[in-house]
């Protein structure tokens, strides 16, 4: 679980991120400037967009593979028919 705390110290704007492990036995605290937090958010957003695009392309790829298999079966069928003529 991650907790975000906002701290302002003499015009220095920092975010404190508190990370705890699943078993809650240990934790660490890190300080990040707002620019760093904003960049992290942008990177996470970009990663999520790429993941969604990848998923969409994989689905399209699966459909194309199915179409190719169907065409190959149709070609085999035509060849068998031609062979029997």
C-alpha positions as CSV (number, residue, x, y, z in Angstrom):
1,X,0.0,0.0,0.0
2,X,1.3,3.5,-0.8
3,X,0.5,6.6,1.1
4,X,1.1,10.1,-0.2
5,X,1.8,13.0,2.1
6,X,2.3,16.6,1.0
7,X,4.9,18.6,2.8
8,X,6.0,22.2,2.2
9,X,9.3,23.4,3.8
10,X,10.4,27.0,3.2
11,X,9.2,27.0,-0.4
12,X,10.5,23.5,-1.1
13,X,7.5,21.4,-2.2
14,X,8.1,17.7,-1.6
15,X,5.9,14.6,-1.6
16,X,6.6,11.8,0.9
17,X,5.8,8.4,-0.4
18,X,5.4,5.7,2.2
19,X,5.7,2.2,0.8
20,X,4.8,-0.8,3.0
21,X,5.4,-4.4,2.2
22,X,2.5,-6.9,2.0
23,X,3.3,-8.2,5.5
24,X,3.8,-4.7,6.8
25,X,7.1,-5.6,8.6
26,X,9.2,-3.1,6.9
27,X,8.8,0.2,5.2
28,X,10.9,3.0,3.6
29,X,10.2,6.7,3.1
30,X,11.4,8.6,0.1
31,X,11.2,12.3,-0.8
32,X,10.5,13.3,-4.3
33,X,10.1,16.8,-5.8
34,X,6.8,17.6,-7.5
35,X,8.5,17.5,-10.9
36,X,9.6,13.9,-10.2
37,X,6.2,12.9,-9.1
38,X,4.7,14.5,-12.2
39,X,7.2,12.8,-14.4
40,X,6.4,9.5,-12.7
41,X,2.7,10.0,-13.3
42,X,3.4,10.8,-17.0
43,X,5.5,7.7,-17.4
44,X,2.9,5.6,-15.8
45,X,0.2,7.1,-18.1
46,X,2.3,6.5,-21.1
47,X,3.0,2.9,-20.0
48,X,-0.7,2.2,-19.5
49,X,-1.5,3.6,-23.0
50,X,1.2,1.4,-24.6
51,X,-0.2,-1.6,-22.7
52,X,-3.7,-0.9,-24.0
53,X,-2.4,-0.5,-27.6
54,X,-0.4,-3.7,-27.3
55,X,-3.5,-5.5,-26.1
56,X,-5.5,-4.2,-29.0
57,X,-2.9,-5.1,-31.5
58,X,-2.6,-8.6,-30.0
59,X,-6.4,-9.1,-30.5
60,X,-6.2,-7.8,-34.1
61,X,-3.2,-10.1,-34.7
62,X,-5.2,-13.1,-33.4
63,X,-8.1,-12.2,-35.8
64,X,-5.6,-12.0,-38.7
65,X,-4.1,-15.4,-37.8
66,X,-7.6,-16.9,-37.8
67,X,-8.3,-15.4,-41.2
68,X,-5.0,-16.8,-42.6
69,X,-5.8,-20.3,-41.2
70,X,-9.3,-20.1,-42.8
71,X,-7.7,-19.1,-46.2
72,X,-5.1,-21.9,-45.9
73,X,-7.9,-24.5,-45.3
74,X,-9.9,-23.1,-48.2
75,X,-6.8,-23.4,-50.5
76,X,-6.3,-27.0,-49.4
77,X,-9.9,-27.8,-50.1
78,X,-9.7,-26.3,-53.6
79,X,-6.5,-28.3,-54.3
80,X,-8.1,-31.5,-53.2
81,X,-11.1,-30.8,-55.4
82,X,-8.8,-30.0,-58.4
83,X,-6.8,-33.2,-57.7
84,X,-9.9,-35.3,-57.8
85,X,-11.1,-33.9,-61.2
